Amino acid sequence: MPATLIDGKAFAQTVRDRVAKDVAGLKSSHGITPGLAVVIVGEDPASQVYVKNKVRQTAEVGMNSFHFEFEATVDQAALIAKVQELNEDPAVNGILVQLPLPKHMDEASVIEAIDPAKDVDGFHVVNSGLLATGGGGMVPCTPLGCLMMLEDQHGDMSGMKAIIVGRSNIVGKPMAQLLLDANCTVTIAHSRTRNLAEEVAAADIVVAAVGRPEMIKGDWIKAGATVIDVGINRIPAPERGNGKTRLVGDVEFAGAAERAGAITPVPGGVGPMTIACLLKNTVTATLAQNKIELQQD
Ligand code: GUN
């Protein structure tokens, strides 16, 4: 396997260490402890696991963690009332409403209720608008984590050809904005893209965020390209025993690793970076709300 493995777990640890230092600095020099509120609605098992990890890691870096659970049947007005209460609470610097929400709710309305200054997911239209027009707002955590890993690999990415497979508001579109800002030549591909194999084969950077197991074939990857796999898909693994499953990304890993220069594994690649960037965003939000600039050492 010639490709370098990009160790997202280790990278996320360095981000969390930096966050923990910043949190300690904020406490000692300003008497401020950043606070992150996580709101979850319903019993979706994957969401429960994500939220548990977010709450635990928030506490581990020394921040205050607030956790609110609602029944799946809660009405939207009650959820929005909680969001508005958190908007007004000075102990809360960041608010995250775990998605997906139950079908009877309009996710966009709930997200729009979050104060953009506390929107540590970067999903509010004010923040997506700022990202599209030059920055300064909160940047969604998964694309931010991907960008940090790419910058670590490449430094200056000016002029590189990047393809993003997937056009979601959460990953694909903000990732494209970030790579444009990094002076890449950016293609956004999706389920209707013609000649996807050819498009991928032309790219120096491939970000796969399409949500389909192993859709991007190893032999599509250009020799030496960097592959960032955002997908986390659970598929049957009968070779491990009856009813067993395993996690795979959106990229056929073994084949891609034969050709790529560097690649993220699944699990252990992008996943750990998402929560680390959520914690980083919470510090960024706290600093902005209090008009503080921390000295970096
Ligand atoms: N559900 C899956 N990923 C995310 C995320 O990054 N933020 C929120 N709010 N919900 C999610």
py3Dmol code that shows the C-alpha trace and the ligand (Angstrom):
import py3Dmol

protein = """\
ATOM      1  CA  MET A   1       0.000   0.000   0.000  1.00  0.00           C
ATOM      2  CA  PRO A   2       1.994   3.032  -1.169  1.00  0.00           C
ATOM      3  CA  ALA A   3      -0.408   5.680   0.188  1.00  0.00           C
ATOM      4  CA  THR A   4       0.324   7.450   3.456  1.00  0.00           C
ATOM      5  CA  LEU A   5      -2.481   6.814   5.942  1.00  0.00           C
ATOM      6  CA  ILE A   6      -3.836  10.081   7.328  1.00  0.00           C
ATOM      7  CA  ASP A   7      -4.404   9.383  11.013  1.00  0.00           C
ATOM      8  CA  GLY A   8      -7.522  11.378  11.893  1.00  0.00           C
ATOM      9  CA  LYS A   9      -7.545  10.041  15.438  1.00  0.00           C
ATOM     10  CA  ALA A  10      -4.070  11.381  16.190  1.00  0.00           C
ATOM     11  CA  PHE A  11      -4.777  14.648  14.358  1.00  0.00           C
ATOM     12  CA  ALA A  12      -8.012  15.125  16.328  1.00  0.00           C
ATOM     13  CA  GLN A  13      -6.056  14.623  19.559  1.00  0.00           C
ATOM     14  CA  THR A  14      -3.706  17.485  18.635  1.00  0.00           C
ATOM     15  CA  VAL A  15      -6.735  19.699  17.902  1.00  0.00           C
ATOM     16  CA  ARG A  16      -8.329  18.783  21.250  1.00  0.00           C
ATOM     17  CA  ASP A  17      -5.020  19.449  23.071  1.00  0.00           C
ATOM     18  CA  ARG A  18      -4.938  22.929  21.508  1.00  0.00           C
ATOM     19  CA  VAL A  19      -8.580  23.509  22.497  1.00  0.00           C
ATOM     20  CA  ALA A  20      -7.880  22.366  26.081  1.00  0.00           C
ATOM     21  CA  LYS A  21      -4.967  24.850  26.279  1.00  0.00           C
ATOM     22  CA  ASP A  22      -7.154  27.666  24.949  1.00  0.00           C
ATOM     23  CA  VAL A  23      -9.924  26.793  27.408  1.00  0.00           C
ATOM     24  CA  ALA A  24      -7.442  26.845  30.295  1.00  0.00           C
ATOM     25  CA  GLY A  25      -6.114  30.209  29.055  1.00  0.00           C
ATOM     26  CA  LEU A  26      -9.632  31.669  28.833  1.00  0.00           C
ATOM     27  CA  LYS A  27     -10.337  30.538  32.387  1.00  0.00           C
ATOM     28  CA  SER A  28      -7.137  31.837  33.907  1.00  0.00           C
ATOM     29  CA  SER A  29      -6.869  35.145  32.073  1.00  0.00           C
ATOM     30  CA  HIS A  30     -10.545  36.074  31.596  1.00  0.00           C
ATOM     31  CA  GLY A  31     -12.498  33.934  34.078  1.00  0.00           C
ATOM     32  CA  ILE A  32     -14.555  32.496  31.190  1.00  0.00           C
ATOM     33  CA  THR A  33     -15.409  28.823  30.739  1.00  0.00           C
ATOM     34  CA  PRO A  34     -16.824  28.122  27.262  1.00  0.00           C
ATOM     35  CA  GLY A  35     -20.132  26.242  27.303  1.00  0.00           C
ATOM     36  CA  LEU A  36     -21.593  23.977  24.613  1.00  0.00           C
ATOM     37  CA  ALA A  37     -25.274  22.969  24.626  1.00  0.00           C
ATOM     38  CA  VAL A  38     -26.253  19.845  22.692  1.00  0.00           C
ATOM     39  CA  VAL A  39     -29.920  19.180  21.998  1.00  0.00           C
ATOM     40  CA  ILE A  40     -31.168  15.795  20.834  1.00  0.00           C
ATOM     41  CA  VAL A  41     -34.683  14.801  19.823  1.00  0.00           C
ATOM     42  CA  GLY A  42     -35.760  11.145  19.745  1.00  0.00           C
ATOM     43  CA  GLU A  43     -33.979   7.824  20.071  1.00  0.00           C
ATOM     44  CA  ASP A  44     -32.041   7.435  16.804  1.00  0.00           C
ATOM     45  CA  PRO A  45     -29.213   5.110  17.932  1.00  0.00           C
ATOM     46  CA  ALA A  46     -26.498   6.687  15.746  1.00  0.00           C
ATOM     47  CA  SER A  47     -27.436  10.179  16.989  1.00  0.00           C
ATOM     48  CA  GLN A  48     -27.382   8.940  20.601  1.00  0.00           C
ATOM     49  CA  VAL A  49     -23.808   7.676  20.131  1.00  0.00           C
ATOM     50  CA  TYR A  50     -22.652  10.920  18.444  1.00  0.00           C
ATOM     51  CA  VAL A  51     -24.190  13.054  21.186  1.00  0.00           C
ATOM     52  CA  LYS A  52     -22.701  10.937  23.972  1.00  0.00           C
ATOM     53  CA  ASN A  53     -19.258  11.387  22.409  1.00  0.00           C
ATOM     54  CA  LYS A  54     -19.775  15.135  21.972  1.00  0.00           C
ATOM     55  CA  VAL A  55     -20.852  15.576  25.600  1.00  0.00           C
ATOM     56  CA  ARG A  56     -17.923  13.504  26.914  1.00  0.00           C
ATOM     57  CA  GLN A  57     -15.286  15.248  24.812  1.00  0.00           C
ATOM     58  CA  THR A  58     -16.662  18.693  25.693  1.00  0.00           C
ATOM     59  CA  ALA A  59     -16.097  17.953  29.373  1.00  0.00           C
ATOM     60  CA  GLU A  60     -12.661  16.424  28.678  1.00  0.00           C
ATOM     61  CA  VAL A  61     -11.309  19.700  27.236  1.00  0.00           C
ATOM     62  CA  GLY A  62     -12.543  21.595  30.304  1.00  0.00           C
ATOM     63  CA  MET A  63     -15.643  23.221  28.835  1.00  0.00           C
ATOM     64  CA  ASN A  64     -19.099  23.276  30.359  1.00  0.00           C
ATOM     65  CA  SER A  65     -21.371  20.759  28.695  1.00  0.00           C
ATOM     66  CA  PHE A  66     -25.154  21.152  28.664  1.00  0.00           C
ATOM     67  CA  HIS A  67     -27.252  18.308  27.326  1.00  0.00           C
ATOM     68  CA  PHE A  68     -31.001  18.392  26.576  1.00  0.00           C
ATOM     69  CA  GLU A  69     -33.116  15.452  25.446  1.00  0.00           C
ATOM     70  CA  PHE A  70     -36.601  15.616  23.981  1.00  0.00           C
ATOM     71  CA  GLU A  71     -39.084  12.873  23.105  1.00  0.00           C
ATOM     72  CA  ALA A  72     -39.466  12.224  19.368  1.00  0.00           C
ATOM     73  CA  THR A  73     -43.045  13.517  19.619  1.00  0.00           C
ATOM     74  CA  VAL A  74     -42.111  16.965  20.976  1.00  0.00           C
ATOM     75  CA  ASP A  75     -43.614  19.773  18.943  1.00  0.00           C
ATOM     76  CA  GLN A  76     -41.455  22.135  16.988  1.00  0.00           C
ATOM     77  CA  ALA A  77     -42.519  25.204  18.958  1.00  0.00           C
ATOM     78  CA  ALA A  78     -41.268  23.648  22.211  1.00  0.00           C
ATOM     79  CA  LEU A  79     -37.925  22.797  20.605  1.00  0.00           C
ATOM     80  CA  ILE A  80     -37.560  26.314  19.209  1.00  0.00           C
ATOM     81  CA  ALA A  81     -38.455  27.756  22.631  1.00  0.00           C
ATOM     82  CA  LYS A  82     -35.535  25.767  24.123  1.00  0.00           C
ATOM     83  CA  VAL A  83     -33.205  27.052  21.397  1.00  0.00           C
ATOM     84  CA  GLN A  84     -34.296  30.636  22.123  1.00  0.00           C
ATOM     85  CA  GLU A  85     -33.695  30.118  25.846  1.00  0.00           C
ATOM     86  CA  LEU A  86     -30.158  28.871  25.048  1.00  0.00           C
ATOM     87  CA  ASN A  87     -29.606  31.878  22.740  1.00  0.00           C
ATOM     88  CA  GLU A  88     -30.233  34.140  25.759  1.00  0.00           C
ATOM     89  CA  ASP A  89     -28.153  32.112  28.244  1.00  0.00           C
ATOM     90  CA  PRO A  90     -24.717  33.761  28.768  1.00  0.00           C
ATOM     91  CA  ALA A  91     -23.231  30.451  30.013  1.00  0.00           C
ATOM     92  CA  VAL A  92     -23.919  28.908  26.601  1.00  0.00           C
ATOM     93  CA  ASN A  93     -21.483  29.913  23.841  1.00  0.00           C
ATOM     94  CA  GLY A  94     -22.329  27.183  21.358  1.00  0.00           C
ATOM     95  CA  ILE A  95     -25.581  25.420  20.443  1.00  0.00           C
ATOM     96  CA  LEU A  96     -25.875  22.206  18.460  1.00  0.00           C
ATOM     97  CA  VAL A  97     -29.195  20.584  17.567  1.00  0.00           C
ATOM     98  CA  GLN A  98     -28.416  17.027  16.506  1.00  0.00           C
ATOM     99  CA  LEU A  99     -29.751  16.106  13.054  1.00  0.00           C
ATOM    100  CA  PRO A 100     -31.751  14.460  11.657  1.00  0.00           C
ATOM    101  CA  LEU A 101     -34.860  15.728  13.427  1.00  0.00           C
ATOM    102  CA  PRO A 102     -38.118  13.729  13.391  1.00  0.00           C
ATOM    103  CA  LYS A 103     -40.113  14.002  10.165  1.00  0.00           C
ATOM    104  CA  HIS A 104     -42.818  16.280  11.603  1.00  0.00           C
ATOM    105  CA  MET A 105     -40.247  19.039  12.075  1.00  0.00           C
ATOM    106  CA  ASP A 106     -38.810  21.499   9.600  1.00  0.00           C
ATOM    107  CA  GLU A 107     -35.060  21.322  10.186  1.00  0.00           C
ATOM    108  CA  ALA A 108     -34.383  24.629   8.464  1.00  0.00           C
ATOM    109  CA  SER A 109     -36.740  26.505  10.817  1.00  0.00           C
ATOM    110  CA  VAL A 110     -35.069  24.982  13.874  1.00  0.00           C
ATOM    111  CA  ILE A 111     -31.576  25.822  12.584  1.00  0.00           C
ATOM    112  CA  GLU A 112     -32.658  29.383  11.734  1.00  0.00           C
ATOM    113  CA  ALA A 113     -33.786  29.819  15.353  1.00  0.00           C
ATOM    114  CA  ILE A 114     -30.184  29.410  16.586  1.00  0.00           C
ATOM    115  CA  ASP A 115     -28.287  32.674  17.164  1.00  0.00           C
ATOM    116  CA  PRO A 116     -25.731  32.650  14.276  1.00  0.00           C
ATOM    117  CA  ALA A 117     -23.011  33.693  16.769  1.00  0.00           C
ATOM    118  CA  LYS A 118     -23.690  30.459  18.734  1.00  0.00           C
ATOM    119  CA  ASP A 119     -24.186  28.239  15.659  1.00  0.00           C
ATOM    120  CA  VAL A 120     -21.096  26.062  16.169  1.00  0.00           C
ATOM    121  CA  ASP A 121     -22.303  23.684  13.430  1.00  0.00           C
ATOM    122  CA  GLY A 122     -22.093  26.548  10.913  1.00  0.00           C
ATOM    123  CA  PHE A 123     -25.443  25.498   9.417  1.00  0.00           C
ATOM    124  CA  HIS A 124     -27.344  28.816   9.811  1.00  0.00           C
ATOM    125  CA  VAL A 125     -27.902  30.714   6.525  1.00  0.00           C
ATOM    126  CA  VAL A 126     -25.986  33.677   7.961  1.00  0.00           C
ATOM    127  CA  ASN A 127     -22.933  31.456   8.399  1.00  0.00           C
ATOM    128  CA  SER A 128     -23.309  29.658   5.054  1.00  0.00           C
ATOM    129  CA  GLY A 129     -23.751  33.091   3.448  1.00  0.00           C
ATOM    130  CA  LEU A 130     -20.599  34.396   5.124  1.00  0.00           C
ATOM    131  CA  LEU A 131     -18.653  31.337   3.950  1.00  0.00           C
ATOM    132  CA  ALA A 132     -19.888  31.888   0.396  1.00  0.00           C
ATOM    133  CA  THR A 133     -18.894  35.550   0.408  1.00  0.00           C
ATOM    134  CA  GLY A 134     -15.478  35.578   2.011  1.00  0.00           C
ATOM    135  CA  GLY A 135     -15.694  34.078   5.494  1.00  0.00           C
ATOM    136  CA  GLY A 136     -15.783  35.374   9.023  1.00  0.00           C
ATOM    137  CA  GLY A 137     -18.597  33.123  10.273  1.00  0.00           C
ATOM    138  CA  MET A 138     -18.716  29.663  11.810  1.00  0.00           C
ATOM    139  CA  VAL A 139     -17.493  26.931   9.426  1.00  0.00           C
ATOM    140  CA  PRO A 140     -19.202  23.485   9.442  1.00  0.00           C
ATOM    141  CA  CYS A 141     -17.140  21.006  11.444  1.00  0.00           C
ATOM    142  CA  THR A 142     -16.666  18.137   8.986  1.00  0.00           C
ATOM    143  CA  PRO A 143     -15.426  20.264   6.060  1.00  0.00           C
ATOM    144  CA  LEU A 144     -13.250  22.261   8.467  1.00  0.00           C
ATOM    145  CA  GLY A 145     -11.650  18.999   9.676  1.00  0.00           C
ATOM    146  CA  CYS A 146     -11.108  17.864   6.074  1.00  0.00           C
ATOM    147  CA  LEU A 147      -9.492  21.199   5.194  1.00  0.00           C
ATOM    148  CA  MET A 148      -7.132  20.976   8.187  1.00  0.00           C
ATOM    149  CA  MET A 149      -6.010  17.489   7.115  1.00  0.00           C
ATOM    150  CA  LEU A 150      -5.501  18.657   3.512  1.00  0.00           C
ATOM    151  CA  GLU A 151      -3.513  21.704   4.621  1.00  0.00           C
ATOM    152  CA  ASP A 152      -1.372  19.448   6.786  1.00  0.00           C
ATOM    153  CA  GLN A 153      -0.613  17.239   3.760  1.00  0.00           C
ATOM    154  CA  HIS A 154      -0.095  19.938   1.159  1.00  0.00           C
ATOM    155  CA  GLY A 155       0.468  23.345   2.726  1.00  0.00           C
ATOM    156  CA  ASP A 156      -0.348  25.596  -0.229  1.00  0.00           C
ATOM    157  CA  MET A 157      -3.011  23.983  -2.458  1.00  0.00           C
ATOM    158  CA  SER A 158      -3.107  26.790  -5.047  1.00  0.00           C
ATOM    159  CA  GLY A 159      -3.946  25.523  -8.516  1.00  0.00           C
ATOM    160  CA  MET A 160      -4.640  21.937  -7.443  1.00  0.00           C
ATOM    161  CA  LYS A 161      -7.654  20.211  -8.973  1.00  0.00           C
ATOM    162  CA  ALA A 162     -10.125  19.113  -6.290  1.00  0.00           C
ATOM    163  CA  ILE A 163     -13.300  17.111  -6.743  1.00  0.00           C
ATOM    164  CA  ILE A 164     -15.987  16.825  -4.108  1.00  0.00           C
ATOM    165  CA  VAL A 165     -18.413  13.983  -4.645  1.00  0.00           C
ATOM    166  CA  GLY A 166     -21.616  15.011  -2.848  1.00  0.00           C
ATOM    167  CA  ARG A 167     -23.445  18.333  -2.699  1.00  0.00           C
ATOM    168  CA  SER A 168     -24.998  18.442   0.779  1.00  0.00           C
ATOM    169  CA  ASN A 169     -25.323  21.687   2.710  1.00  0.00           C
ATOM    170  CA  ILE A 170     -23.425  20.071   5.600  1.00  0.00           C
ATOM    171  CA  VAL A 171     -20.353  18.796   3.733  1.00  0.00           C
ATOM    172  CA  GLY A 172     -20.250  19.115  -0.064  1.00  0.00           C
ATOM    173  CA  LYS A 173     -21.128  22.771  -0.560  1.00  0.00           C
ATOM    174  CA  PRO A 174     -19.080  24.220   2.341  1.00  0.00           C
ATOM    175  CA  MET A 175     -16.133  21.969   1.390  1.00  0.00           C
ATOM    176  CA  ALA A 176     -16.242  23.445  -2.117  1.00  0.00           C
ATOM    177  CA  GLN A 177     -16.197  26.978  -0.685  1.00  0.00           C
ATOM    178  CA  LEU A 178     -13.231  26.189   1.549  1.00  0.00           C
ATOM    179  CA  LEU A 179     -11.232  24.635  -1.287  1.00  0.00           C
ATOM    180  CA  LEU A 180     -12.068  27.567  -3.571  1.00  0.00           C
ATOM    181  CA  ASP A 181     -10.787  29.896  -0.852  1.00  0.00           C
ATOM    182  CA  ALA A 182      -7.620  27.754  -0.809  1.00  0.00           C
ATOM    183  CA  ASN A 183      -7.264  28.515  -4.551  1.00  0.00           C
ATOM    184  CA  CYS A 184      -8.080  25.001  -5.778  1.00  0.00           C
ATOM    185  CA  THR A 185      -9.902  24.455  -9.051  1.00  0.00           C
ATOM    186  CA  VAL A 186     -13.048  22.823  -7.710  1.00  0.00           C
ATOM    187  CA  THR A 187     -15.520  20.380  -9.239  1.00  0.00           C
ATOM    188  CA  ILE A 188     -18.665  19.375  -7.348  1.00  0.00           C
ATOM    189  CA  ALA A 189     -19.920  15.996  -8.556  1.00  0.00           C
ATOM    190  CA  HIS A 190     -23.123  14.204  -7.530  1.00  0.00           C
ATOM    191  CA  SER A 191     -25.459  11.354  -8.401  1.00  0.00           C
ATOM    192  CA  ARG A 192     -26.311  12.861 -11.807  1.00  0.00           C
ATOM    193  CA  THR A 193     -22.711  13.599 -12.833  1.00  0.00           C
ATOM    194  CA  ARG A 194     -21.791  12.043 -16.178  1.00  0.00           C
ATOM    195  CA  ASN A 195     -18.449  10.223 -16.444  1.00  0.00           C
ATOM    196  CA  LEU A 196     -17.803  10.372 -12.725  1.00  0.00           C
ATOM    197  CA  ALA A 197     -14.801   8.036 -13.129  1.00  0.00           C
ATOM    198  CA  GLU A 198     -13.158  10.486 -15.537  1.00  0.00           C
ATOM    199  CA  GLU A 199     -13.891  13.469 -13.314  1.00  0.00           C
ATOM    200  CA  VAL A 200     -12.373  11.728 -10.278  1.00  0.00           C
ATOM    201  CA  ALA A 201      -9.350  10.558 -12.303  1.00  0.00           C
ATOM    202  CA  ALA A 202      -8.477  14.179 -13.138  1.00  0.00           C
ATOM    203  CA  ALA A 203      -8.347  15.304  -9.495  1.00  0.00           C
ATOM    204  CA  ASP A 204      -5.332  15.858  -7.235  1.00  0.00           C
ATOM    205  CA  ILE A 205      -7.694  15.958  -4.237  1.00  0.00           C
ATOM    206  CA  VAL A 206     -10.798  13.784  -3.858  1.00  0.00           C
ATOM    207  CA  VAL A 207     -13.296  14.460  -1.077  1.00  0.00           C
ATOM    208  CA  ALA A 208     -15.928  11.721  -1.008  1.00  0.00           C
ATOM    209  CA  ALA A 209     -19.136  12.707   0.773  1.00  0.00           C
ATOM    210  CA  VAL A 210     -21.870  10.984  -1.156  1.00  0.00           C
ATOM    211  CA  GLY A 211     -23.098   8.504   1.475  1.00  0.00           C
ATOM    212  CA  ARG A 212     -22.893   5.401  -0.732  1.00  0.00           C
ATOM    213  CA  PRO A 213     -20.649   2.527   0.354  1.00  0.00           C
ATOM    214  CA  GLU A 214     -17.497   2.173  -1.774  1.00  0.00           C
ATOM    215  CA  MET A 215     -19.064   4.020  -4.703  1.00  0.00           C
ATOM    216  CA  ILE A 216     -15.754   5.602  -5.722  1.00  0.00           C
ATOM    217  CA  LYS A 217     -13.631   2.845  -7.172  1.00  0.00           C
ATOM    218  CA  GLY A 218      -9.954   2.491  -6.380  1.00  0.00           C
ATOM    219  CA  ASP A 219      -8.863   2.462 -10.011  1.00  0.00           C
ATOM    220  CA  TRP A 220     -10.498   5.873 -10.610  1.00  0.00           C
ATOM    221  CA  ILE A 221      -7.968   7.565  -8.338  1.00  0.00           C
ATOM    222  CA  LYS A 222      -5.130   9.503  -9.986  1.00  0.00           C
ATOM    223  CA  ALA A 223      -1.666   8.261  -8.960  1.00  0.00           C
ATOM    224  CA  GLY A 224      -0.449  10.292  -5.983  1.00  0.00           C
ATOM    225  CA  ALA A 225      -3.811  12.010  -5.290  1.00  0.00           C
ATOM    226  CA  THR A 226      -4.983  12.762  -1.747  1.00  0.00           C
ATOM    227  CA  VAL A 227      -8.251  11.037  -0.839  1.00  0.00           C
ATOM    228  CA  ILE A 228     -10.447  12.267   2.028  1.00  0.00           C
ATOM    229  CA  ASP A 229     -13.312   9.864   2.704  1.00  0.00           C
ATOM    230  CA  VAL A 230     -16.173  11.420   4.670  1.00  0.00           C
ATOM    231  CA  GLY A 231     -18.495   8.415   4.239  1.00  0.00           C
ATOM    232  CA  ILE A 232     -19.365   6.144   7.152  1.00  0.00           C
ATOM    233  CA  ASN A 233     -21.507   3.259   5.897  1.00  0.00           C
ATOM    234  CA  ARG A 234     -22.346   0.058   7.722  1.00  0.00           C
ATOM    235  CA  ILE A 235     -22.494  -2.960   5.400  1.00  0.00           C
ATOM    236  CA  PRO A 236     -23.043  -6.684   5.956  1.00  0.00           C
ATOM    237  CA  ALA A 237     -19.833  -8.637   6.634  1.00  0.00           C
ATOM    238  CA  PRO A 238     -20.790 -12.333   6.414  1.00  0.00           C
ATOM    239  CA  GLU A 239     -17.048 -13.198   6.364  1.00  0.00           C
ATOM    240  CA  ARG A 240     -16.979 -12.120  10.038  1.00  0.00           C
ATOM    241  CA  GLY A 241     -19.872 -14.365  10.954  1.00  0.00           C
ATOM    242  CA  ASN A 242     -23.617 -14.516  10.681  1.00  0.00           C
ATOM    243  CA  GLY A 243     -25.307 -11.114  10.938  1.00  0.00           C
ATOM    244  CA  LYS A 244     -21.983  -9.258  11.400  1.00  0.00           C
ATOM    245  CA  THR A 245     -21.375  -5.858   9.835  1.00  0.00           C
ATOM    246  CA  ARG A 246     -18.436  -3.560   9.182  1.00  0.00           C
ATOM    247  CA  LEU A 247     -17.884   0.124   8.450  1.00  0.00           C
ATOM    248  CA  VAL A 248     -16.731   1.287   5.042  1.00  0.00           C
ATOM    249  CA  GLY A 249     -16.355   4.701   3.467  1.00  0.00           C
ATOM    250  CA  ASP A 250     -17.593   6.057   0.151  1.00  0.00           C
ATOM    251  CA  VAL A 251     -14.266   5.031  -1.428  1.00  0.00           C
ATOM    252  CA  GLU A 252     -13.133   1.485  -2.197  1.00  0.00           C
ATOM    253  CA  PHE A 253     -10.245   1.714   0.255  1.00  0.00           C
ATOM    254  CA  ALA A 254      -7.860  -1.092  -0.716  1.00  0.00           C
ATOM    255  CA  GLY A 255      -7.777  -0.185  -4.416  1.00  0.00           C
ATOM    256  CA  ALA A 256      -7.578   3.545  -3.734  1.00  0.00           C
ATOM    257  CA  ALA A 257      -4.713   3.071  -1.270  1.00  0.00           C
ATOM    258  CA  GLU A 258      -2.704   1.339  -4.040  1.00  0.00           C
ATOM    259  CA  ARG A 259      -2.831   4.511  -6.153  1.00  0.00           C
ATOM    260  CA  ALA A 260      -3.264   7.467  -3.801  1.00  0.00           C
ATOM    261  CA  GLY A 261      -0.438   9.478  -2.259  1.00  0.00           C
ATOM    262  CA  ALA A 262      -2.381   9.820   0.997  1.00  0.00           C
ATOM    263  CA  ILE A 263      -5.769   8.561   2.162  1.00  0.00           C
ATOM    264  CA  THR A 264      -7.986   8.688   5.244  1.00  0.00           C
ATOM    265  CA  PRO A 265      -9.193   5.343   6.628  1.00  0.00           C
ATOM    266  CA  VAL A 266     -12.773   4.588   7.720  1.00  0.00           C
ATOM    267  CA  PRO A 267     -13.090   4.486  10.666  1.00  0.00           C
ATOM    268  CA  GLY A 268     -10.318   6.654  12.143  1.00  0.00           C
ATOM    269  CA  GLY A 269     -10.065   9.310   9.440  1.00  0.00           C
ATOM    270  CA  VAL A 270     -12.476  12.209   9.113  1.00  0.00           C
ATOM    271  CA  GLY A 271     -14.853  11.032  11.881  1.00  0.00           C
ATOM    272  CA  PRO A 272     -12.722  11.984  14.919  1.00  0.00           C
ATOM    273  CA  MET A 273     -11.938  15.378  13.363  1.00  0.00           C
ATOM    274  CA  THR A 274     -15.607  16.400  13.266  1.00  0.00           C
ATOM    275  CA  ILE A 275     -16.035  16.500  17.051  1.00  0.00           C
ATOM    276  CA  ALA A 276     -12.586  18.052  17.539  1.00  0.00           C
ATOM    277  CA  CYS A 277     -13.618  20.866  15.175  1.00  0.00           C
ATOM    278  CA  LEU A 278     -16.913  21.289  17.037  1.00  0.00           C
ATOM    279  CA  LEU A 279     -14.898  21.948  20.198  1.00  0.00           C
ATOM    280  CA  LYS A 280     -12.580  24.280  18.267  1.00  0.00           C
ATOM    281  CA  ASN A 281     -15.616  26.166  16.908  1.00  0.00           C
ATOM    282  CA  THR A 282     -16.998  26.530  20.434  1.00  0.00           C
ATOM    283  CA  VAL A 283     -13.778  28.252  21.509  1.00  0.00           C
ATOM    284  CA  THR A 284     -13.859  30.427  18.361  1.00  0.00           C
ATOM    285  CA  ALA A 285     -17.472  31.421  19.161  1.00  0.00           C
ATOM    286  CA  THR A 286     -16.610  32.190  22.797  1.00  0.00           C
ATOM    287  CA  LEU A 287     -13.695  34.401  21.752  1.00  0.00           C
ATOM    288  CA  ALA A 288     -15.827  36.284  19.198  1.00  0.00           C
ATOM    289  CA  GLN A 289     -18.718  36.786  21.656  1.00  0.00           C
ATOM    290  CA  ASN A 290     -16.317  38.215  24.220  1.00  0.00           C
ATOM    291  CA  LYS A 291     -14.147  40.122  21.692  1.00  0.00           C
ATOM    292  CA  ILE A 292     -11.028  38.323  22.906  1.00  0.00           C
ATOM    293  CA  GLU A 293      -7.958  37.425  20.857  1.00  0.00           C
ATOM    294  CA  LEU A 294      -5.880  34.638  22.392  1.00  0.00           C
ATOM    295  CA  GLN A 295      -2.105  34.623  21.975  1.00  0.00           C
ATOM    296  CA  GLN A 296      -1.064  31.436  20.125  1.00  0.00           C
ATOM    297  CA  ASP A 297       2.236  29.870  21.214  1.00  0.00           C
TER     298      ASP A 297
END
"""
ligand_1 = """\
11
GUN
N -25.814 14.694 12.457
C -24.773 14.088 11.828
N -23.706 14.911 11.789
C -24.073 16.069 12.391
C -23.405 17.285 12.668
O -22.236 17.500 12.325
N -24.134 18.222 13.321
C -25.434 18.020 13.686
N -26.070 19.015 14.306
N -26.093 16.898 13.445
C -25.410 15.925 12.802
"""
view = py3Dmol.view(width=600, height=400)
view.addModel(protein, "pdb")
view.setStyle({"model": 0}, {"cartoon": {"style": "trace"}})
view.addModel(ligand_1, "xyz")
view.setStyle({"model": 1}, {"stick": {}})
view.zoomTo()
view.show()
